[in-house]
Amino acid sequence: MGVFTFEYEVVTAIPPAKMFKACILDGDKLIPKIVPKAFKSVEYIQGNGEPGSIKKITFGEGSQFNYMKEKVEAIDKGNMVYSYSVIEGDELMNKLEKITYDIKLEPSPSGGSICKTTSKYYSIGEFEIKEEAIKAGKEKTLGVFKAVEAYLLKNPAV
């Protein structure tokens, strides 16, 4: 088994506390509303969002995947840190044991926020994740992040 680690940052005009609330704390309800073609539904199978909780995300018709299950590893509201693992679903392609994501939102100099993400892909056997697959996943994540940003800019009371 190999572990492949990738890091990236996304900058947004939304302050970190508001972005953390929208994407992490309220994301299970808000994101399917904002991008229904990408995400159809989110349901908790175990727990209700605390560490150890498991949720099933059903993708929308615009996605190449059907579903995935995520396990909440850690959440720190005060420091705006969230960690989770993809533990089941099409996204693993029967070639990955799991994918972990560590997300931290920090203030940017312009008053918005910087979302720092570290993703680790745990492969099964000799499988090596291709950089193109990582870029494609990163672009999809960026699209969702920017859709949330646009929604919050249009709906400042949220």
RODO-2510 file (C-alpha; in nm, 4 decimals, decimal comma):
residues 158
     n   res          X          Y          Z
     1     m     0,0000     0,0000     0,0000
     2     g     0,1239     0,3440    -0,0893
     3     v     0,0143     0,6794     0,0450
     4     f     0,0072     0,9730    -0,1939
     5     t    -0,0262     1,3189    -0,0388
     6     f    -0,1403     1,6356    -0,2130
     7     e    -0,1857     1,9868    -0,0770
     8     y    -0,3663     2,2846    -0,2238
     9     e    -0,5173     2,6178    -0,1241
    10     v    -0,8287     2,8022    -0,2361
    11     v    -0,8815     3,1733    -0,1663
    12     t    -1,2304     3,3178    -0,1256
    13     a    -1,3814     3,6572    -0,0485
    14     i    -1,5908     3,5080     0,2345
    15     p    -1,4524     3,5339     0,5928
    16     p    -1,3363     3,1993     0,7354
    17     a    -1,6031     3,1597     1,0064
    18     k    -1,8844     3,2128     0,7552
    19     m    -1,7274     2,9787     0,4979
    20     f    -1,6656     2,7102     0,7638
    21     k    -2,0281     2,7332     0,8746
    22     a    -2,1594     2,7121     0,5177
    23     c    -1,9294     2,4367     0,3892
    24     i    -1,8778     2,2259     0,7007
    25     l    -2,1383     2,2912     0,9691
    26     d    -2,4358     2,3514     0,7342
    27     g    -2,2849     2,1911     0,4233
    28     d    -2,4887     1,8698     0,4360
    29     k    -2,8064     2,0688     0,3733
    30     l    -2,6699     2,3748     0,1929
    31     i    -2,4410     2,2217    -0,0706
    32     p    -2,7053     1,9897    -0,2288
    33     k    -2,9300     2,2983    -0,2494
    34     i    -2,6574     2,5064    -0,4200
    35     v    -2,5221     2,2402    -0,6595
    36     p    -2,7995     1,9785    -0,7002
    37     k    -2,6480     1,8383    -1,0208
    38     a    -2,3360     1,7435    -0,8267
    39     f    -2,4942     1,6385    -0,4947
    40     k    -2,8392     1,4857    -0,4650
    41     s    -2,8485     1,4150    -0,0908
    42     v    -2,6544     1,3668     0,2301
    43     e    -2,7792     1,1351     0,5041
    44     y    -2,6207     1,0244     0,8299
    45     i    -2,5966     0,6490     0,8701
    46     q    -2,4272     0,6745     1,2091
    47     g    -2,4047     0,9759     1,4410
    48     n    -2,4995     1,3330     1,3569
    49     g    -2,1783     1,5074     1,2582
    50     e    -1,9456     1,4506     1,5511
    51     p    -1,6199     1,2516     1,5111
    52     g    -1,7010     0,8901     1,4290
    53     s    -2,0160     0,9823     1,2355
    54     i    -2,0659     0,8224     0,8955
    55     k    -2,2652     0,9875     0,6199
    56     k    -2,3690     0,8728     0,2758
    57     i    -2,3476     1,1266    -0,0044
    58     t    -2,5551     1,0468    -0,3125
    59     f    -2,4250     1,2292    -0,6170
    60     g    -2,6471     1,4067    -0,8663
    61     e    -2,6959     1,3302    -1,2327
    62     g    -2,4032     1,5562    -1,3273
    63     s    -2,1521     1,3359    -1,1479
    64     q    -1,9580     1,0373    -1,2792
    65     f    -2,0011     0,8692    -0,9381
    66     n    -2,3108     0,7280    -0,7672
    67     y    -2,2308     0,7616    -0,3973
    68     m    -1,9648     0,7684    -0,1284
    69     k    -1,9527     0,7211     0,2455
    70     e    -1,7530     0,9600     0,4593
    71     k    -1,6363     0,9182     0,8162
    72     v    -1,5918     1,2339     1,0234
    73     e    -1,2473     1,2055     1,1822
    74     a    -1,2251     1,5406     1,3648
    75     i    -1,3972     1,8759     1,3853
    76     d    -1,2637     2,1825     1,5657
    77     k    -1,5073     2,4708     1,5274
    78     g    -1,2855     2,7166     1,7169
    79     n    -0,9856     2,6623     1,4889
    80     m    -1,2004     2,5947     1,1788
    81     v    -1,0476     2,2525     1,1152
    82     y    -1,2327     1,9546     0,9696
    83     s    -1,0994     1,6077     0,8874
    84     y    -1,2829     1,3250     0,7168
    85     s    -1,2187     1,0055     0,5226
    86     v    -1,3910     0,8641     0,2173
    87     i    -1,4314     0,5001     0,3252
    88     e    -1,6633     0,3558     0,0583
    89     g    -1,8000     0,4329    -0,2858
    90     d    -1,7283     0,4684    -0,6563
    91     e    -1,4667     0,7361    -0,5962
    92     l    -1,2330     0,4718    -0,4492
    93     m    -1,2464     0,2790    -0,7810
    94     n    -1,1681    -0,0505    -0,5977
    95     k    -0,8070     0,0702    -0,6065
    96     l    -0,7989     0,2883    -0,2961
    97     e    -0,8503     0,1803     0,0631
    98     k    -0,9558     0,5327     0,1587
    99     i    -0,8941     0,9016     0,0974
   100     t    -0,8463     1,1383     0,3903
   101     y    -0,8945     1,5141     0,3812
   102     d    -0,7700     1,7662     0,6362
   103     i    -0,9237     2,1091     0,5836
   104     k    -0,8361     2,4328     0,7619
   105     l    -0,9848     2,7747     0,6964
   106     e    -0,7710     3,0768     0,7829
   107     p    -0,8160     3,4517     0,7369
   108     s    -0,6664     3,5978     0,4204
   109     p    -0,4995     3,9413     0,4133
   110     s    -0,7909     4,0752     0,2035
   111     g    -1,0546     3,9888     0,4645
   112     g    -1,1680     3,6665     0,3008
   113     s    -1,0341     3,3223     0,3742
   114     i    -0,7818     3,0671     0,2612
   115     c    -0,8947     2,7054     0,2581
   116     k    -0,5934     2,4791     0,3021
   117     t    -0,6527     2,1151     0,2147
   118     t    -0,4283     1,8129     0,2503
   119     s    -0,5547     1,4957     0,0861
   120     k    -0,4004     1,1518     0,1309
   121     y    -0,4807     0,8661    -0,1045
   122     y    -0,4221     0,5192     0,0437
   123     s    -0,3788     0,2778    -0,2468
   124     i    -0,4426    -0,0940    -0,2534
   125     g    -0,1449    -0,2949    -0,3780
   126     e     0,0779    -0,1266    -0,6322
   127     f    -0,1809     0,1152    -0,7675
   128     e    -0,0498     0,4680    -0,8161
   129     i    -0,2899     0,7579    -0,8343
   130     k    -0,2399     0,9700    -1,1440
   131     e    -0,1906     1,3436    -1,1174
   132     e    -0,4695     1,3976    -1,3738
   133     a    -0,7171     1,2264    -1,1380
   134     i    -0,6044     1,4509    -0,8529
   135     k    -0,6401     1,7618    -1,0705
   136     a    -0,9893     1,6559    -1,1806
   137     g    -1,0981     1,6048    -0,8191
   138     k    -0,9426     1,9350    -0,7170
   139     e    -1,1281     2,1174    -0,9973
   140     k    -1,4611     1,9670    -0,8867
   141     t    -1,3931     2,0683    -0,5262
   142     l    -1,2975     2,4184    -0,6405
   143     g    -1,6219     2,4406    -0,8391
   144     v    -1,8299     2,3525    -0,5325
   145     f    -1,6306     2,5942    -0,3160
   146     k    -1,6809     2,8771    -0,5655
   147     a    -2,0534     2,7939    -0,5951
   148     v    -2,0859     2,8256    -0,2161
   149     e    -1,8927     3,1531    -0,2286
   150     a    -2,1257     3,2914    -0,4991
   151     y    -2,4322     3,1813    -0,3011
   152     l    -2,3051     3,3527     0,0149
   153     l    -2,2239     3,6727    -0,1748
   154     k    -2,5814     3,6776    -0,3147
   155     n    -2,7340     3,5805     0,0212
   156     p    -2,5330     3,7666     0,2878
   157     a    -2,7879     3,6879     0,5611
   158     v    -2,7114     3,3137     0,5411
***
